[in-house]
Amino acid sequence: MESTCFNANPYIRNKNIMGPYSEDKQFQRAEAIKHLLENNPQLPDDYKSIWRKHLSNLALNETTYNYRVKAIYSNMNRKPLVEWNV
């Protein structure tokens, strides 16, 4: 199910880290993480734990996804990373 967000620009969707919610995209992310875990037995346990946590934390619905996007972007500092003295 695609997002019900009408403000998304379809031309730049793939360039964004967090675009409109998509069940297909979440499924792709889950499959990629499962593939990583299943095909890399040499991964240190710490890394496996991190990836399992990412897998379990994937948003399963648009409401949760949008809540997380808002939480992340509403607290961002809009100042430049570097103050140039020019």
C-alpha positions as CSV (number, residue, x, y, z in Angstrom):
1,M,0.0,0.0,0.0
2,E,1.5,3.3,-1.1
3,S,1.4,6.4,1.1
4,T,-1.6,8.6,1.4
5,C,0.6,11.7,1.5
6,F,-0.2,14.1,-1.3
7,N,2.8,16.3,-0.7
8,A,5.4,13.9,-1.9
9,N,7.3,14.8,-4.9
10,P,7.6,11.6,-7.0
11,Y,10.6,12.9,-9.0
12,I,12.9,13.1,-5.9
13,R,11.4,10.2,-3.9
14,N,14.3,7.9,-4.5
15,K,16.8,10.5,-3.4
16,N,15.3,10.9,0.1
17,I,16.4,8.8,3.0
18,M,12.9,8.8,4.4
19,G,10.2,9.1,1.8
20,P,6.5,8.4,1.9
21,Y,5.6,5.1,3.6
22,S,5.5,2.1,1.4
23,E,4.8,-1.5,2.5
24,D,6.8,-2.7,-0.5
25,K,9.9,-0.6,0.6
26,Q,9.6,-1.9,4.2
27,F,9.4,-5.4,2.9
28,Q,12.5,-4.9,0.7
29,R,14.3,-3.5,3.8
30,A,13.3,-6.5,5.9
31,E,14.4,-8.9,3.1
32,A,17.7,-7.2,2.7
33,I,18.4,-7.4,6.5
34,K,17.4,-11.1,6.6
35,H,19.6,-11.8,3.6
36,L,22.5,-10.0,5.3
37,L,22.1,-12.0,8.6
38,E,21.6,-15.4,6.8
39,N,24.5,-15.0,4.4
40,N,27.2,-13.6,6.7
41,P,27.8,-16.0,9.5
42,Q,31.2,-14.3,10.1
43,L,29.5,-11.1,11.3
44,P,30.4,-10.3,14.9
45,D,27.6,-10.9,17.4
46,D,27.4,-7.1,18.1
47,Y,26.7,-6.4,14.4
48,K,24.1,-9.2,14.3
49,S,22.4,-7.8,17.3
50,I,22.3,-4.3,15.7
51,W,20.8,-5.7,12.5
52,R,18.3,-7.8,14.3
53,K,17.2,-4.7,16.2
54,H,16.8,-2.8,13.0
55,L,14.7,-5.6,11.6
56,S,12.4,-5.7,14.6
57,N,12.1,-1.9,14.6
58,L,10.9,-1.5,11.0
59,A,7.6,0.4,10.9
60,L,4.7,-1.9,10.0
61,N,2.2,0.8,9.2
62,E,2.1,4.4,7.9
63,T,1.1,5.9,11.3
64,T,4.2,4.6,13.1
65,Y,6.4,5.5,10.1
66,N,5.1,9.1,10.0
67,Y,5.4,9.4,13.8
68,R,9.1,8.4,13.5
69,V,9.8,10.8,10.6
70,K,8.2,13.7,12.5
71,A,10.2,12.8,15.6
72,I,13.5,12.7,13.7
73,Y,13.0,15.8,11.5
74,S,11.3,18.1,14.0
75,N,14.3,18.0,16.3
76,M,16.9,18.7,13.6
77,N,19.1,21.8,14.0
78,R,18.9,23.9,10.8
79,K,22.2,25.7,11.5
80,P,25.1,24.9,9.2
81,L,27.5,22.2,10.3
82,V,30.5,24.5,9.8
83,E,30.6,28.2,10.5
84,W,32.8,29.8,7.9
85,N,34.4,33.1,8.8
86,V,34.4,34.6,5.3
